[in-house]
């Protein structure tokens, strides 16, 4: 009986330990959702900072990317009444490619939605869009 109690206690402790630390998929999902939240709020600089190697982009290319993000949002407003919400659909890790794919659901103002895949990599302890 005592061994059974110890076994149940050990299994419970292992489950608690597993639940206490977030998985790669959860961390990548939170980061991807956060970056896209910046995008739909018009905070293009923070969205761009979420891209891998964004700090090494030439200034003129950075400004072109920011202009493109702005145009994208304008198009979404005209076509679908804008992006109103970002939800995490699911995430999975490709161990051979060393990245985690996050599937985000973009919910539009006209009640339609679209799922996009955001490849994420961990770089210097921070999750970045690939």
Order of alpha helices (4+ residues) and beta strands (2+ residues): alpha-alpha-alpha-alpha-beta-beta-beta-beta
